């Protein structure tokens, strides 16, 4: 079992790993290179590079550096996290467990452009099946998404809901959904209702009655996991103290997901603070 699990292969996550791994903590990094930096053509405002460097190359250098100091890196998408005094992190393939966890997957800049989505938040639209499944017992619900994250959320709903429908919004399913779930691949037009959500309307004009829609597009980000764990947030930012620790013991966050200046230098600083804070907490715990 690792001493610390870090979610994110970006500057914040790698920076945290450099400090924990060099201090002798068994460090596991989970994630993929799919953030905004990986798509950046030229980075010219980061210290130490005379000439521009691509975001992809900068990320690859960081990953190689983390491996060199002893961190383990597994390229898997995380679909769920639970906490019982320690953290269990689930991917599609397996589970990993550790007493310390760092959320450093950046911010999700892509949100579905769907009429009614914002209007029905808290009134039929949810972003957390673990949190809200109880309120949809014996009701018809849908999950908006097409991948492993959507499957994970749908599995949370299946034992309680009357029916679970997967809405891919025109995309091809990225994973296999069990036969108990209906997969609807038509393009969506809007969510409709009155004081609460009543259903979804497809681009062809037909409608499907639903009591709830759970949004699980793409892969889960740090803010998604924070909310599921009951961690304090402020809008789209995770609230942390000066040590980059959240209000949940052992859980730290770093980089864009805690808000502030969305720059590489700031993410590296956050990661360094989170990493050194975990090393200090680990050694105090071991006494």
URHU-V706564 format. One line per field, one symbol per residue. burial: I if it has 16 or more other C-alpha atoms within 10 Angstrom, else O. A space follows every 10 residues. Layout:
burial->???
//
This chain:
burial->OOIIIIIIII IIIIIIIIII IIOOIIIIII IIIOIOIIOO OOIOOOOOOO OOIIIIIIII OIIOIIIOII IIIOOIIIII IOIOOOIIII IOOOOOIIII IIIIIIIIOO OOOOOIIOII IOIIIIIIII OIIOOIIOOI IIIIIIIIII IIIIIIIIOI IOIIIIIIIO OOIOOOIOOO IOIIIOOIII IIIOOIIIII IIOOOOIOII IIIIIIIIII IIIIIIIIIO IIIOOOIIII OOIIIIIOOI IIIIIIIIIO OOOIIIIIII IIIIIIIIIO OIOOOOO
//
